[in-house]
Amino acid sequence: MGARGDQCRNLSNISKFNCTFKYLPGKKNTVADAHSIIELDAVQLGLDYSHLANEQQRDTETPAVRTSFTALQRKDVSLDNTDTTIICNVSTGRPHPWIPAPLHRHVFNLVFRDVQQLDY
């Protein structure tokens, strides 16, 4: 079976960089671990949840996120004292917001703004 178009594009983009991929199990992979634990109540991040809600509404992938068949349990979660809702994964018992692609870099920078260098 050949590679799909998106896989070929990703491999093409990755091949432009001189890098080495190294497997890091579980908690040693701090970047992946941090992304997996971002919670809706992570106000200390400085994330504007109203802006996130607007981006979720505007994103063309939102319908697919709402209807995709995965182990994730996605629900609209109300923000405190507002009529605004955010799509969150609630399968862990705590809401983890779905971050649309246009906000990925912004959220990454918020999470890792104090990290100078990761030493693996």
PEFENLIN-V60312 format. One record per residue. RES is the residue in one small letter. PSI is psi in degrees with one decimal (none if undefined). OMEGA is omega as a letter, one per 30 degrees, with the letter a starting at -180 (none if undefined). Layout:
((RES	PSI	OMEGA) (RES	PSI	OMEGA))
//
This chain:
((m	130.0	a) (g	167.6	l) (a	144.3	l) (r	165.0	a) (g	-44.9	a) (d	-33.9	l) (q	-41.2	l) (c	-42.5	l) (r	-42.7	l) (n	-44.8	l) (l	-38.5	l) (s	-43.2	l) (n	-43.1	a) (i	-35.6	a) (s	-13.8	l) (k	-14.8	a) (f	148.6	l) (n	96.4	a) (c	163.2	l) (t	131.8	l) (f	132.3	a) (k	127.6	l) (y	130.3	l) (l	116.7	a) (p	143.6	l) (g	-121.8	a) (k	-16.0	l) (k	-19.0	l) (n	80.2	a) (t	-32.6	l) (v	-52.4	l) (a	-38.3	a) (d	-41.8	l) (a	-40.8	l) (h	-32.3	a) (s	-15.4	a) (i	5.9	l) (i	124.3	a) (e	160.0	a) (l	-32.4	a) (d	18.0	a) (a	56.0	a) (v	-28.5	a) (q	-16.0	l) (l	-26.0	a) (g	21.7	a) (l	129.0	l) (d	101.8	a) (y	-27.7	l) (s	-41.6	l) (h	-41.7	l) (l	-44.9	l) (a	-42.4	l) (n	-42.8	l) (e	-38.7	l) (q	-41.0	a) (q	-36.7	a) (r	-24.7	a) (d	134.3	a) (t	-16.1	l) (e	-6.1	a) (t	-46.2	l) (p	-38.9	l) (a	-37.1	l) (v	-41.1	a) (r	-32.2	a) (t	-2.1	a) (s	146.2	a) (f	103.6	l) (t	177.5	l) (a	-11.5	l) (l	142.5	l) (q	100.3	a) (r	131.4	l) (k	158.5	l) (d	124.1	a) (v	128.7	a) (s	139.3	l) (l	147.5	a) (d	131.8	l) (n	29.2	l) (t	170.5	l) (d	3.8	a) (t	137.2	l) (t	155.0	l) (i	137.6	l) (i	123.8	a) (c	152.3	l) (n	122.5	a) (v	15.0	a) (s	-19.0	l) (t	-3.9	a) (g	-11.6	l) (r	137.3	a) (p	127.6	l) (h	112.7	a) (p	145.0	l) (w	126.1	a) (i	114.2	l) (p	153.2	a) (a	-41.0	a) (p	-18.0	a) (l	-2.0	a) (h	-52.0	a) (r	-42.4	l) (h	-47.8	a) (v	-40.8	l) (f	-46.5	a) (n	-37.1	l) (l	-42.6	a) (v	-40.0	a) (f	22.0	a) (r	-26.0	a) (d	-0.8	a) (v	117.9	l) (q	-48.9	a) (q	133.4	l) (l	125.6	a) (d	104.8	l) (y	none	none))
//
